[in-house]
Amino acid sequence: MFRLHKDRIAKVYGFEEEWGRVRCLCGHTFGIDKGSYYKMIGKAFTCSGTKRNA
């Protein structure tokens, strides 16, 4: 499960919220609004970078 916290979003490139769903401008759903964060659908998007666990 991926979480995207709303207070950590620095720049918005374009999405819309409708009925608790987060959609890109083409209409594809990639997350669910859970209040203070978005629950991301893992197979709906790609990401890059690494996460370092201590």
N, C-alpha and C positions, 0 to 999 in steps of 0.2 A: 504494500500500500504506500502510495506517495502522497505527501501532504505539501501544499503550497500555502504558507501563511501569508495572509493579506497584508500585514504590516511590513513584510520583507520585499514586496513588489516595488522595484525602483522605477521601471518604465513599462508602460502598457502599449503594445503594438496593435492591439485590436482584438476584442472579443465582446460577446454579449451574454448577459445573464437572462435566462427565461425559465420560469417555473422551477427554480432550484438547480437548473443545469447550466453549465458554462460551455458556450459554443464559440468556435472560431467564426469568422465572418462568412465562410462558405456554408455554415450550418452543421458542421461535424461536432458532436459532443465529445469533449475531452476531460470534463470534470464535473463534480457535484458540489454545490455550495453547502458548507457545513457550519456557517456562522463566522468564526474567526479565521477559518482556513478553507481551502478548496481540496477536496479529495480527488486526486487525479486518477484517471483511467490509464493504467500502465501501457496498454497496447495502442492507445490513441495518439501518442506523440513520441517524438524522439528527443533525446537530450545529449549533451556532450559535457565532458569534464570528469573529474574524479572526486571521490569522497574519501578522506583519510580518516581511518579509525585509529584512535590512540590505544 
